[in-house]
Amino acid sequence: MTTSTEESLWARCFHPAPAAPVRLFCFPHAGGSASFYFPVSAQLSSVAEVFAIQYPGRQDRRKEAGVSDLATLADQVYDALRPLLKERPSTFFGHSMGATLAFEVARRFEADGGDLVRLFASGRRAPSRVRDEAVHRRSDDGIVEELKLLAGTNTALLGDEEILRMILPAIRSDYQAIETYRCPPDVTVRAPLTVLTGDRDPKTSLDEAEAWRGHTTGDFDLKVLPGGHFFVSSEAPAIIELLRAHLSANG
């Protein structure tokens, strides 16, 4: 049985809302941490109890080894979230690697008899769409260059070698997990699906975002927002309002 300690290790609730009728679970990008979603939690705590997933190998879990297999990571996350998911109606939001991980955790929840209110998949091509990428095999400098290209990490942080030594193993594990992940085109979830994509995202074309439609038997919605891979930051107000409307309607 999953203990409350294990739940809190994986799922961080920055603004507890025990009276909220619904919950939102947020899954970070490769190299990301739960704190990325602190502003989301702060702004949505009036309509939902927000949990941000903390992967091993970063921040207060930096002494743990990263998980380099996405299926294994999904199993671990679901084992930790199971008690929370069964208490109140739940929605998932994941960005980049987090979108694919959220999809895989949703599959496990549904196989266990659960029903997700909705899955928001942001900044990631459909699970069955594969590109020949091997960032995880690059040198440390090569991974840093990729991070700078995507503008997803504070550049001041990238210049601190001590911090880099701490986070690069986790980032490499994340990239290996998502780059070696494979999913057949006929694998679906029942959950309704909203896909968010940036109109200048080098990692996801419009066609690759649209291909998510084949991975749900529920309703499907695609929203194109201005920006590159991290449009989730530049378009944060619009995304917050989208989530607020959804959570309020289902609370």
ABEGO torsion letter per residue (X at the ends): XBBAAAAAAABBBABBBAABABBBBBBBBBGBBAAAAAAAAAAAAAABBBBBBBBBGBEAAAABBBBABAAAAAAAAAAAAAAAAAABBBBBBBBEAAAAAAAAAAAAAAAAGBBBABBBBBGBBBAABBBBBAAAABBAAAAAAAAAAAGABBAAAAABAAAAAAAAAAAAAAAAAAAABBBBAABBBABBBBBBBBAABAABBAAAAAAAAAABABBBBBBBBBEBAAAAAAAAAAAAAAAAAAAAAAX
